Amino acid sequence: MLKTILVVDDEFDIRELIGELLQDEGYRCVHAGEVREALDIMSDLEKANHPLDLIISDMNMLGGSGLDLLKIIREKNNLVPFIFLSGESINSEIEPYLGQGTISCVLKPFKSHEFIEKVKQILN
């Protein structure tokens, strides 16, 4: 069965680019433009008995941050792996989470092959 990845970013072009990279590697992608939409998608997938295998989220977005999304997910005891995307250096707010094996950060701009390797590393 294909691994399903949720890409959350408020920039449409970034979501599309990441989605194409992942689909070229054989992953199924769903997209959200903000935290609330991401939570709705997750709920719909869970109801359909199709949980996510990975979430890739921009750190800074309108309507909530990637960290907000991670905190909400973890409050529900959902341990889905998570990759933060950040255009800045690693934010001190996310540093405590990065020590956990299933949470990582990728700085933008990134090289496609390095990004895909990070995804594969987290999923394996």
Secondary structure, 3 states (H helix, E strand, C coil): CCCEEEEECCCHHHHHHHHHHHHHCCCEEEEECCHHHHHHHHHHHHHCCCCCCEEEEECCCCCCCHHHHHHHHHHCCCCCCEEEEECCCCCCCCHHHHCCCCEEEEECCCCHHHHHHHHHHHHC
